[in-house]
């Protein structure tokens, strides 16, 4: 078996290089028999104290190691760049592709036969999966788990989702600064990532629905001892996957991506799912386009009553039965005979674990919370390549609306003017934010759910149509049209919108139209100037030159496809 393992090209050699590879590893106290041909398992750890959602991963890594050793493997932990959504400026999305490159090259360049990805905060999941997909080894994901439910003054509060509510309450005088400080602590009271169906929880559900985790892994709270059990079991399983040669490309098939799209709709997942799944598909060589998300997901009913689309949180989801219950409700829709990391399909994995323990948290397919809930793709002269909207988090009355544009030329312009008393805006207007796309910001930040003007909030209005080429947090809510493509910074028509233009949104008709003639648009285009790039050196400069549009997953163009796992030259 040893010669069939990739790591044998390092540790099984009898020459000078073999001495080097083994000898320096032994300075960590590893005995000679660790190099006897047993599978080497890389544990890709996105731990960082600057990534609060992942700050407990040292302990998870130890549990994975325990499982690897039990199964006869050789565990080796390694770090990669960790992307903390809450602290990293200007946006963690700017560095998702960089972290994926870190993961890819770390996996490929080291004596690793199989890899365990420790993921949690939003971008740590797609970045590591993208990197692993580009190498193609046996791969299993261990999601870090959500925080425990927040509790404030007897009410359940959700991370992220209540940030927007608290901000509105502070603006309108309903909450004091002291109360907000207390609420902050109540909202984040345990280890783990956002316990709403934000992007982190969405990514956990994504990898489970793709078949990259053990069944039931996505919803277990980070503080629950069963999360550690799942990590240990995953350590055992990755060793078996290496022996079975169950590589990631055998799991990430077109059918697996289609299943993930449908599951994401059923759980009310983040609109960021679209960008990340598309990027992963691009790395594995599966064709996924923007229309697939509408065609496959928009007609799927919402089954999960979770913030921001509902009232519960991930802890409640786990107690109600977790993702296996959702998979069972969708059993007539999902592709059945596709393999997962267990070597079995989803239906075999969830057998005996499909009972729902709280139908107020997880509805049935026959009696859903919303009949059609998946993200919708709208197109028109304002988004020729498409834009997305999440109906389950939007206001039904605004899904068909025509209003006057109030334009913000940059995020700085928005912050400077949004609360000015003389801003010419009311609840019927359409807020437009430019230059926050992949190239324009750069990095496509989560600013698409712009806070409403103070004078509108004071009237009791909670929602308006907001349009941008940026993203919004999965924890957010509102009628936000996002990911407008082509983006404004590369000359998309969004760059040409002016105050007073009439914009029409008709979600049922998949329409986003700027009521300005083609002749007038061409006149404006002739006067438009390409913005000065945000950087002229380093990674950010490279990103700006090579990032693809949001409709293509915002990956770097030279990272499409994979390079495999072979390394033909030695270092000495």
N, C-alpha and C positions, 0 to 999 in steps of 0.2 A: 504493500500500500504506500510506503514512504515515497517511492519514486514517482508516484502519480500525483503527489502533493506539490503544490507550487513552492512551499517553504523548503522543500528538499534541495532546491537550487541554491539555497543559502546554507542551511544547517546540515545537509547531508553530504557535503563536499569533503574530500580528503586532501585538498591542496591548500596552498597558502591562504586563499580567500576564505576557505572553510574554517581555518584556524582563527582568522580575524573575526568572522561572523559569530562563532561560538564563544570565543575567549572573552570578548568584551561584554557579551551578555552575561557571562558568569560572574562579573563583578557585582551583580545584583543578588548573588547567592543561589543562583539556579544550578542544580545538580546536572551532571552529564546526561542522565537519562531523559531530561526534558527535551533533548535534541534527537530522540530515538525514532523520529518519523511520525509522531503524533500530530494531529491537525493543529496548526497555529491559528488562533482566533484573535483578530484585532478588535479591540473595544474602542470605538470612535466616540470620545467623550467631549460633549459640548458644555462641560462644566465651566462656570465662571461666576465669581461674586458680582461681576458687572452685568450678569444675566440672571436677575433674581429668580426667574422661573426655573432655572436649571441649577441653582446653587446647592441642591441636595444630591447631585449626581455622583459625587465621590462614593457615597454609600451604595447607590445603585450599581456602580461599576464593580464594587466588591461582591455584590450578590451575583452579578453575571459571571464573574471569575469563579465563584463557588460552583456554579452550574457547569461551566466549561471543564473545570478540573474533575468534577464528578463523572462527566461523560468521557474522560480520557483525552481532553484537549489541553492545549498550552495557551493560556490567555495572556495577551499583551495589550495593555491600555495605552492609547495615544491621544493627545489633544488636537483639536483644530480650532480655528477662529470661531468664537462664540458670538452669536448675534442676539443681543438683548434689545427687544423692541422698546422697552420703556426708557432706556438711557441713551442709546446710540444715536448720534447725530451725523448727518442730517436726516437719515432714515436707514433702518436696518436693511431695507430692500435694496439699497445701493450696493450692499456688500454680500447679498445672497449668492451671486455668481462667483465672487471671490472665495467665499467659504466653500462653495461646491468644488472649486479648483483645488483648494487646500485638501478637502476630503479625497478627491480623486487621486491626486498625486501622492498623498500619504498612503493610501491603500495600495496603489499600483507599485510604488517604489519600495515597499517593505515586504518581508517574508510572511505574508498573510494568506491563509487559505480560505477563510470566511470572515465576515465582519458583522459586528453588532453595533447598531447605531443608537446612541443614547440621545434622544431628542425631547424637546419640550416647547420652548418659546418659538413663536411663529415661524421664523425663517430657518431655525435649526433643523426642522424636519425636511422641508423641500431641498435645502442646500445639501444635506448629507445624502439624501436619496438620489439627487441628481448626480452627485459625485460617485456614489456606489454604482449607479446605473451605467456610468461611463466606463467603469472597469469590468463589471460583469461577474463578480464572484458571488457565491452563496451569501445572502444578506438577510438579516432579521432586524426589525426595529423594536426598540423598547421605549414607548412613550413615557415621559416623566410623570404625567398625571396632573389633574387640576387641583387647585386649592380647595379647601373645605368651604362650604357656603358662608358668605358674609352675613353678619347680623348687626343691625343698627336700630336702636330704639324699638326692639321687638319686631322689626321688619327684615325680610331677607333681601340682601343687596348683592349685586353681581359686579365683579371686577370689570372695569371698562365701561359697561353699559351705564352704571350709575355715575361714572365720571361726568358724562354729558348731562345727566340730570342734576348733579350737584352744581355743575358750572352754571346751568340755567337758574337754579335756585339762588345761587350767590348773586347773580346779576340782578335778579328781581327782588332781592331782599328776603327771600323765604328761608335762607340759611345763613348763619353767622360764620365768621372765620373759625371760631373755636369749635363750632359744631362740625365744620368740614374737617378739621384736624382729627377729631374723634372718629368721624366716619371713615377717614383714610385707614386708620388702624383696624377698624371693624371689617373693612372690605378685604384686606389682605392679611388674614389671621393664621395662615399656615403655609408650609412649603407648597410649591406647585405653580402651575401656570393659570391663566384666567379660567375661572370656573363657569363662565358664560360660554355660549357657542361662538366664541371669538375665533380668530384664525388658529390659535394654538390647539383648541379643542377640535376645530374643523380638520386640522392636519392630522391629529390623532385618529379621528374617524376615517380620514382619507386613507391612511396607511393600513388600517384594519380592513377597510372595504376593498383595498387593492390586494389584500392577502399577504401583506408584509409583516404582520404581527401575529402572535398567538391570539386565539379567539377571546374576545372580551377585554382586551388590553386597554382600549382607548378611554374608557370612562372611569377606571379605578382611581380614586383620589390619591394624590401623591403621599398623603399622610397615612394611608391605609396599609396595614402590614401585607395585604394581598398584592400590593404593587411590588413589594420586594420578592414575594413568591414568584410573580410573573417574570421578574428580571432573572431569577435563578433558573426557572424553567426555560427561559429563552436561551440562557447560556448552555444548557444541556442540548437544546434543540439545534443550535447552530452547528455543533459538532456533528450531529447526525446528518444535517443538510450537506456538510462538506463530504461526508462519506457517501451520500446519495448523489452528489454532484447536482444538487438542486440550486441552480444559479438564478440570479434575479431576473434575467431575461425570460426564463420559463414561467415566471409569475406575472411579470408586467406585460401582459398581452393586450391587444385591442379590447377584448372582452372584459378584462379586469378594469380598464379605464372606463368603459361604459358602465360597469357596475358602480364604480366610485362616483360617477356623475349622478346616477339615480339616487344613491344613498345620500349624497350631499344635499340634494333637494329635499329628501325626506326628513333630514335632521335640521334643516334651516341653516346650512353651513354658510360660512363667510364667502363673499364675492371674491376674495383673494384666492380661494380654491381654484378659480378658473386659470389665473396666471401661473400658479405653482404646478397644477396638474399638466398644463400645456407644456411647461418647461421640462418636466420629468419625461413626458412622452417624447419630446424632441431628443432627449439624451438616449432613449432606448430604441429610437427609430420607429415609433408608432405614430401614425398620422392622426392628430387630434386638432380640430379647428374650432373656431368660436361658435359656429353654428351647431356643433355637436352638443354643446351645453344647453342650448335652447331646445333643440330637437329631442334630446334624451331626457332633460331634466325639468323643463318648464311645466310639463303636464303632470309631474309627480306630486302627490299630495304631501302636505306638511304633517308629519306624524309626531314630532317631538316638541313638547310645550316648554321651550327653553329660551331664556333671554339671549338675544334681544327680540326674538320673534314670539316669545311666550313669557311665562312667569317663573319657571323653575331653573335649577342650575345643575351642573354636571354630577354633583354628589347625588342628587335626586334621580338623575338618569341612571346612575349605576345601581342604586337601590331598586329601581323599577325593572331592571333586567339588562340594561346596557344595549350596545349595538346588536348583539345576537337577536334581540326581540325585533329590532328594525329590519334586520336581514330576513327574518322569518316573515314579517308582514309584506315584504317585497318579493317573496319567493317566486311568485308567478311572473315577475318582471325581470329578475336578474338572470344572467347567464349562469347555468348550474354547474357545468363540468369544466371548471377552470381550477387549476391547482393553486394552493396557498403554501405558506412556509411549513405547514404541518405535513405536507405531502398529500393532503386531502382537500376537497372543495369546501366551500362555506357551509353547505347543507349538512355535510358530514360533521364539520367542526361544531356546529351549533345544536346538533341532535341532543335532546334532553335538556337544553338550556334556553328554551324559547318562551317560557311562561312570563307574562307581564305581571308585575306585582303592584302596579299603579297606573290605571288607564287614564288618569288625569295628566300624567307625565308623558306616557307613550300612548297615542291614540291608535286605533285600528285603521287599516287601509280602507275599510268600508265606511268608517265614520271618522274622517280625518279632521284636523284642526282647520286646515285650508285646503280646498280641493286641488288647486294648482299653485305650487309654491316655489318651484325652482327658479334660479336666476334666468332672466330674459335678456336676449340680445336685441337691441334696437339699432336701426340703421337709417341713414338719410344723408342729406348734404352736410349735416353737422358732424356726422360720424360715418364716413364712407366705408371704413373697414369694421365698423361696429363699436358699440358701447354697451355696458351692462347695467342692469338694475335688479335689485333684490326685492321682489314684491312682498315677501313675508315680513320685511322690516319697513315697508313703505305705507303711506296713507292711501287707501283705496280711492278716495275722492280726487287725488292728484294724479292718478294713473292716466287720465286723459285731461290735458290742460294746455291752454295757450296763454302765454304771458309775456310781459315786457322784460327784456334782458337788463339786469344790473351787473355790469362787468367789473371784475377785479383783474388787473393786468398782471398781478403777482401775488404771492402769499403776503408779502410785506404791504402791498396796497390794500389787501383785504383787512389785515390787522389794524392798519392805520385808519380805515374809514368805516368799518362795519358798525360801530356804535355811535357814530356822529349823529347828533340830533337832526342835522339838515340833509342826511343821506336820503335821496329820492327813491324810496323803496317802501313797498307794502307787501302783504302776504300773497298777493296775486302775481307778484313779479317772479322771474326766474333768475336765480343767482348763478353767475358764470365765473369760474376761476380758471385762468390761463397759466400755462408754463409750469405745471406741476407733474408732467409726465416723466417717463424714463430719462429722456434727454434734458428736458427743460428744468427739472429741479436742481440737480439730477437725482434719479433714483425712485421717482414715483411714490411720494409719501402718502400717509393716511390722513389727508386733509380734505378729502372730497365731501365729507359730511360737515360742511362748514356750519359753525354755530350761527344761529339766526341773529339778526339785529336786535339789540336790547329793546328798541321801541316796538318791535313786532312781538317779542316775548311778553312784554308788559300788557299786551292786548289779550294774552291767553293763547296765542297761536303757538303751536308746537312743531309745525312742519311747513316747509316750502320746497319747491323743486330746486335742486342744486345740481349743476353740471360742471364737470371738470375732466381733465385727462389724468387725474390722480386716482388714488384708491381711497377706501375708507376701512377703518378697523372693523373686524368681524364682530366686535362687541357693540358697534354703533347701530343706529337706526335712522330712519328717515327716507324721504323720496329723493335719493341721490343717484344721478346718472353718472357712471364712473368709467374709467379706462377709455375715454374717447380716443379713437384712433382713425386716421393719423393724428398724432398729438400736435399741439400748437407750436412747439419749438422747431418742428421740421416743416412747418407750413401747412398743417391741417387747417381746415376751415374754421376751427375753433379760434384760431389766432385772429380771424377777421371779424369776429362778432363785436358789435359796438353797442353802447348804451342805447336803449330804446328799440332795438331790433325785436321783432316778435319771434318767439320760439314755441314750437308745438311739440308736445310729447303725447304719443298715443301708444301705450304699452300693448294693448290688445292687437293693434295693427303693426307692432314692431317698428314704430316710426319715431324719428327724431329729426325735425325739420326746422331749418332757419329760413324765415320768410323774407329772404333777400334775393333779388334776381341774380342770375349768373353774371350778367354784365356788371352789376355793382360789385359782386365778389371779385371779379377779375380786376376791376379798378382798384379795389382795396389791396389786392395781392401785389399789384405793381408798386404800391407805396410801402408795402411791408418789408421790414428788414430782419434778416436772420439774427437772432440774439447772440451775443458774445458768449462763447462756451464758459462754463463755470470753472473749468480747470484746464491747464495746458500741459500738465505733467502727471506722472504717477498713474495709479490704478484708475482714478476718477476720469482722467483724460482718456484712457483706454476704453473705459466703460462708455463714455459719451460717443466715441467713434464707432463702437461695435455693438451697442445694445440694439436689439430688435424691438419692434413695436409691442405694445401690451397685448394685442390680438395674437401674437406669436409667443407669448410667455415671458417677454422681456429678458430672455437669455442673451448671452453674447453670441454673435453669429458664428464665431470660430469654435464654439463649444457644442454645436449640434452634432448628434451622433456620438459614437464612443471610440475609444482607442484600445479597448481590451486590457488584458492584465499582463501581457508579455513584456518583459524587460530583457533585452538581449545583451546588455553590456554590464560589466562589473565596475566597482568603484575603485579597485586597487590594481 
